[in-house]
Amino acid sequence: VREGDGEDVFTHGNAAAPRRYVETYWRESALRSALTDAGWIVSEVRRCVGKPHDRWLSVRASRA
């Protein structure tokens, strides 16, 4: 998932058939809490960098 705060909304397609896409950004502590609350056991969260200023959180988890 992308690392950060808030979300971005994108619209693709055309006026007759628009497609809406919402991208939510996460901080590690909030992501861990959300996954734990959903029944996952988080074993690892790693930070990855794509393009400049494009930061990701990579999660390894298993079902509780």
C-alpha positions in Angstrom: 0.0 0.0 0.0 1.1 3.6 -0.4 2.6 5.4 2.5 1.2 8.7 3.5 -1.9 10.5 4.8 -5.4 10.9 3.3 -6.5 9.8 -0.1 -6.6 10.8 -3.8 -9.6 10.4 -6.1 -9.0 9.8 -9.8 -11.6 9.6 -12.6 -10.7 7.8 -15.8 -12.7 6.9 -19.0 -15.1 9.3 -20.6 -18.3 11.2 -19.7 -20.5 8.3 -20.8 -18.6 5.7 -18.8 -16.5 7.4 -16.1 -14.5 5.1 -13.8 -13.7 6.4 -10.3 -10.6 5.2 -8.4 -9.8 6.0 -4.8 -6.3 5.5 -3.5 -5.9 5.5 0.3 -2.6 6.3 1.9 -1.5 4.6 5.2 0.9 5.1 8.0 2.5 2.0 9.5 0.8 2.1 12.9 -2.7 2.7 11.5 -2.2 -0.1 8.9 -1.0 -2.5 11.5 -4.1 -1.7 13.7 -6.5 -2.0 10.8 -5.1 -5.4 9.8 -5.0 -6.7 13.4 -8.6 -5.6 13.9 -9.6 -7.5 10.7 -8.1 -10.7 12.1 -4.6 -10.7 10.6 -1.3 -11.3 12.4 1.3 -8.9 11.0 4.8 -10.3 11.0 6.6 -7.6 9.0 6.1 -4.2 7.5 8.8 -3.0 5.1 9.3 0.4 3.4 9.9 0.5 -0.3 10.6 3.4 -2.6 9.5 3.5 -6.2 9.8 6.7 -8.2 11.1 9.7 -6.3 8.6 10.6 -3.5 6.7 7.4 -4.2 6.8 5.5 -1.0 5.1 2.1 -0.3 4.6 -0.2 2.7 4.9 -3.9 2.0 3.1 -6.1 4.6 3.6 -9.7 5.4 0.7 -11.1 7.4 -1.2 -14.3 8.1 -4.8 -15.0 9.2 -5.2 -15.3 12.9 
